[in-house]
Amino acid sequence: ISNYAFYGSNIQSITLPQSIESINPFSFYKCSKLEKINFETGSKLSLIGSNAFQFSTLKSIILPSSINEIEEAAFSQCYRLNTVIFSSSSSQDSNSLTAIADNTFESSSIVKIILPSTIETIGENAFKNCSNLSGQLLLPSSLTSLGSYCFALFVKLSNAFHSANIFDS
């Protein structure tokens, strides 16, 4: 999907065919009525570009296991976004996503997030100001880097667990 393809449109929902491989920067930026996006089974989507959904009104999203890159601020300021699910194509986690980029979910309404076991890096401000994010967070054993302020301001997490104990340095 091209840059700015649906910028500011009144689209309410969309189902993307399995042939779509990328959602480029600003594709759904400021779509103030967009609540739902579906991906066909067998999706080949590998990239969600920077600011792709910023300021949209998505409520939830189930990301296909084919995703291997989500760029900076892709879901930033999605104030109604409360559920993000990283799907897996089988019982084994087959995601190839290794990083949550800077500002990816900043100022969204995510309540709970289950990160793929493949995540190695969480960027700066990735979940900053996610005031509804609460409870426990399991950080995958693959995680080696947490960016500055990644869980700063109003995040109500009670515990964060990581099997490799990167917090003991």
Salt bridges, closest charged atoms under 4 A:
GLU35 OE1 - LYS59 NZ 3.71
